[in-house]
C-alpha cells in the first residue's frame, strides 16, 4: 500500500508540469491558477466536512494563513507559469526541487535551525547545477529570465512552507491550513486579476479544461493527501524522495512530448540538481551496511 502511494505521488507530481505547459498561452496565468485552486479548495473542503475533520480557525491565525496562501497557491505559481513560457516543463520541475534546499536555508534564517554539513554540501551541488542550466558555468545556456522566474516561484513556495510552520504552531493541522491557504490564494489572485483588468473567465478549450481538472484534483488534492499519509507513515525524510524522483518523470515527458533538445550542459545541470537533493536527503545509515558488505575482504 505504501509503495503504491509513493508511486502515485511521484507520477502525479511528475506529470503536473506538463499539464501546466498545456495551459500556458491559452489564458493568462492568473486565470488558470485561480480556477485550479478554487476547484481544489472546494474538493478539499468537501473532504474535510465529510470526514468530520474541518476545524474552526482563530481569526488572528489568518494573519499567517493569508501570506502562506499567497506564497504557496498564487504568487509562486504566477512565476512558475511565466517560467514555462520560455523553459521546458521538465527543466522547471528540476529547478523547483531546489525548494527542499531553500527550506533548509529559511529554517536557518527564521528558526535558527542550523543545517547539517550534508545539507550544505547538497545545496552547493544543486546551486552548481542551476549555474550550469543557465550557462553561468560555461555550459548549458537557456533562458535566464525563465530560470529567474522558476527560482522566484520556488523561493516563494519555500517561504509558504516556513509560514505553514508558524500556522502549525498556532494549533492548526496541515489539511485545514492548506484548505484555508488555498482560499486565500484564490482571493489574492482575484484581486490581482481585477486590479489589472483581466478576466477570470476560463477557456472552453478541451485541453485547457482537462489540464485544469488534472491539476486541481489529482495534482492538488489526491497527491497532497497521499503525500501527507506517506509523511505520517514513513517520515518526512523518506517522503522527500518524491521530490527527487518526480522531476525525472517530468523530464521524460518533456523529451517525449515537448521535443526538448538537451545539451550536455543542461544534462550536467539537471544531474547536479538531482544529486544535490540526493546528498541532502539520502538515508546513508541504511546504505552503509550494504556498502560495507561489498567492500569487505574475503
C-alpha positions in Angstrom: 0.0 0.0 0.0 2.8 2.5 0.9 4.6 1.6 -2.3 1.5 2.4 -4.3 1.0 5.7 -2.5 4.7 6.6 -3.1 4.4 5.8 -6.8 1.1 7.8 -7.0 2.8 10.9 -5.7 5.8 10.6 -8.0 3.7 10.0 -11.1 1.1 12.7 -10.4 3.6 15.4 -9.4 5.9 14.4 -12.2 3.1 14.9 -14.8 1.6 18.2 -13.4 4.4 20.2 -15.0 3.3 19.1 -18.5 -0.3 20.0 -17.6 0.9 23.5 -16.7 2.7 23.6 -20.1 -0.6 22.8 -21.8 -2.4 25.7 -20.2 0.4 28.3 -20.9 -0.7 30.7 -23.6 -4.4 29.7 -23.7 -5.4 32.1 -20.9 -3.4 34.4 -18.7 -1.7 32.5 -15.8 -3.8 34.1 -13.1 -7.0 32.8 -14.5 -5.7 29.2 -14.8 -4.3 29.3 -11.3 -7.4 30.9 -9.8 -9.7 28.1 -11.1 -7.2 25.4 -10.2 -7.2 26.2 -6.6 -10.9 27.2 -6.5 -11.8 23.7 -7.6 -9.1 22.2 -5.3 -10.2 24.1 -2.3 -13.8 23.1 -2.9 -12.8 19.4 -3.1 -10.5 19.7 0.0 -13.3 21.4 1.9 -15.8 18.7 1.0 -13.3 16.0 2.1 -12.8 17.8 5.4 -16.5 18.1 6.0 -17.3 14.5 5.0 -14.5 13.1 7.2 -15.5 15.5 10.0 -12.0 16.9 10.1 -13.0 20.5 9.4 -11.9 22.7 12.3 -12.5 26.3 13.2 -9.5 28.7 12.9 -9.0 31.8 15.1 -9.2 35.0 13.1 -5.7 36.0 14.2 -4.2 32.9 12.6 -5.4 34.2 9.3 -2.7 36.8 9.6 -0.3 33.9 8.9 -2.7 31.9 6.6 -3.1 34.8 4.2 0.6 35.2 3.3 1.0 31.5 3.3 -1.7 31.2 0.7 -0.2 34.0 -1.3 3.2 32.3 -1.3 2.1 28.7 -1.9 -1.1 29.0 -4.0 -0.9 32.2 -6.1 2.2 34.3 -6.4 4.6 31.4 -6.7 2.6 29.9 -9.5 2.4 33.2 -11.3 6.2 33.0 -11.5 6.2 29.2 -12.4 3.7 29.7 -15.2 5.7 32.6 -16.5 8.9 30.4 -16.5 7.2 27.7 -18.5 6.6 30.2 -21.3 10.3 30.0 -22.0 11.5 26.8 -20.4 10.6 23.1 -20.9 8.4 21.8 -18.2 11.0 19.2 -17.2 13.6 21.9 -16.6 11.2 23.9 -14.4 10.4 20.8 -12.3 14.1 20.2 -11.7 14.6 23.8 -10.6 11.6 23.5 -8.3 13.2 20.6 -6.5 15.6 23.2 -5.0 12.6 24.1 -2.7 13.9 21.5 -0.3 17.2 23.3 -0.1 15.5 26.7 0.2 13.6 25.2 3.1 16.8 24.3 4.9 18.1 27.9 4.4 14.9 29.5 5.5 14.7 27.4 8.6 18.2 28.5 9.5 17.4 32.2 8.9 14.0 32.3 10.7 14.1 29.5 13.2 17.8 29.3 13.9 17.9 25.6 12.9 21.5 25.1 11.8 21.8 22.9 8.7 24.0 19.9 8.7 27.2 19.7 6.7 25.4 17.2 4.4 22.7 19.8 3.7 25.2 22.5 2.9 27.1 20.2 0.6 23.9 19.2 -1.2 22.9 22.8 -1.5 26.3 23.8 -3.1 26.0 20.9 -5.6 22.4 22.0 -6.5 23.5 25.6 -6.9 26.2 24.5 -9.3 23.6 22.6 -11.3 21.4 25.7 -11.6 24.5 27.6 -12.7 25.1 25.0 -15.5 21.5 25.2 -16.6 21.7 29.0 -17.0 25.1 28.9 -18.7 26.9 30.6 -15.8 29.2 27.7 -15.6 30.2 28.0 -19.2 27.8 25.2 -20.3 24.1 24.9 -20.9 22.6 28.2 -22.0 18.8 28.5 -21.6 16.5 31.5 -20.9 17.9 33.4 -17.9 14.5 35.1 -17.4 12.8 31.7 -17.3 15.3 30.3 -14.7 14.9 33.5 -12.6 11.2 33.2 -12.6 11.4 29.5 -11.7 13.7 30.2 -8.8 11.5 33.1 -7.7 8.4 30.8 -7.7 10.4 28.1 -5.9 11.6 30.5 -3.2 8.1 31.9 -2.6 6.8 28.3 -2.2 9.6 27.7 0.4 8.5 30.9 2.2 5.0 29.4 2.3 6.3 26.3 3.9 8.0 28.3 6.6 4.7 30.2 7.2 2.9 26.9 7.4 5.2 26.0 10.3 4.0 29.2 12.1 0.4 28.2 11.4 1.0 24.7 12.8 2.5 26.4 16.0 -1.0 28.1 16.3 -2.6 24.6 16.6 -3.9 24.3 13.0 -3.4 20.9 11.4 -2.0 20.8 7.9 -5.1 19.8 5.9 -7.1 22.6 7.5 -4.2 25.0 6.9 -4.0 24.1 3.3 -7.7 24.4 2.8 -7.7 28.0 4.1 -4.4 28.8 2.3 -6.0 27.8 -1.0 -8.9 30.1 -0.3 -6.6 33.0 0.5 -4.6 32.2 -2.7 -7.8 32.4 -4.7 -8.6 35.7 -3.1 -5.2 37.2 -3.9 -5.5 36.1 -7.5 -9.0 37.5 -7.7 -7.8 40.9 -6.5 -4.7 40.7 -8.8 -6.8 39.9 -11.9 -9.3 42.6 -11.1 -6.7 45.3 -10.5 -5.0 44.5 -13.8 -8.3 44.5 -15.7 -8.0 40.8 -16.6 -11.0 38.5 -16.8 -11.4 35.4 -14.5 -13.3 33.7 -17.3 -11.7 30.4 -18.2 -11.3 28.8 -21.6 -13.6 26.3 -23.4 -10.5 24.6 -25.0 -10.8 20.9 -24.2 -7.1 20.6 -23.5 -7.2 23.6 -21.1 -10.1 22.1 -19.2 -8.6 18.7 -19.0 -5.3 20.1 -17.7 -7.3 22.3 -15.2 -9.2 19.3 -13.7 -6.0 17.2 -13.6 -4.1 20.0 -11.8 -6.9 20.7 -9.4 -8.0 17.2 -8.4 -5.2 14.7 -8.7 -2.4 17.3 -8.7 -3.6 19.4 -5.8 -5.8 17.1 -3.7 -5.1 13.4 -4.3 -1.3 13.6 -4.4 -1.2 16.0 -1.5 -3.3 13.7 0.7 -1.2 10.7 -0.4 2.0 12.6 0.5 0.6 13.5 3.9 -0.1 9.9 4.5 3.5 9.0 3.5 4.9 11.6 5.9 2.8 10.1 8.7 3.8 6.5 7.9 7.4 6.7 6.8 8.6 10.1 7.9 9.3 13.4 6.1 12.8 12.4 5.2 11.8 9.3 3.3 8.8 11.0 1.8 11.1 13.7 0.5 12.4 11.2 -2.1 9.3 12.0 -4.1 10.8 15.4 -4.8 13.9 13.7 -6.3 12.0 11.2 -8.5 9.1 13.3 -9.8 11.4 15.6 -11.8 12.8 12.5 -13.6 9.2 11.7 -14.7 8.7 15.4 -15.8 12.0 15.3 -17.8 11.0 12.1 -19.7 7.6 13.7 -20.6 9.3 16.9 -21.7 11.6 14.9 -24.0 8.7 12.8 -25.4 6.0 15.4 -25.9 7.7 18.8 -26.0 10.5 17.9 -28.3 13.1 19.2 -25.9 16.6 19.2 -27.2 19.0 18.6 -24.4 22.6 19.9 -24.4 25.5 18.4 -22.5 25.4 21.4 -20.2 21.7 21.0 -19.4 22.2 17.3 -18.7 25.1 18.2 -16.3 23.0 20.9 -14.6 20.0 18.6 -14.2 22.2 15.8 -12.8 23.8 18.1 -10.3 20.5 19.5 -9.0 19.1 15.9 -8.5 22.4 14.8 -6.9 22.3 17.8 -4.5 18.8 16.7 -3.4 20.0 13.1 -3.1 23.0 14.1 -0.9 20.8 16.1 1.3 18.0 13.5 1.9 19.5 10.1 1.3 19.4 7.8 4.4 23.0 6.8 4.4 22.6 4.7 7.6 20.5 2.2 5.6 23.0 2.2 2.7 26.2 1.9 4.8 25.8 -1.8 5.8 25.3 -2.8 2.1 28.5 -0.9 1.1 30.5 -2.5 4.0 29.5 -6.0 2.8 30.6 -5.1 -0.8 34.0 -3.8 0.3 34.7 -6.4 2.9 37.7 -8.6 2.1 37.1 -12.4 1.7 
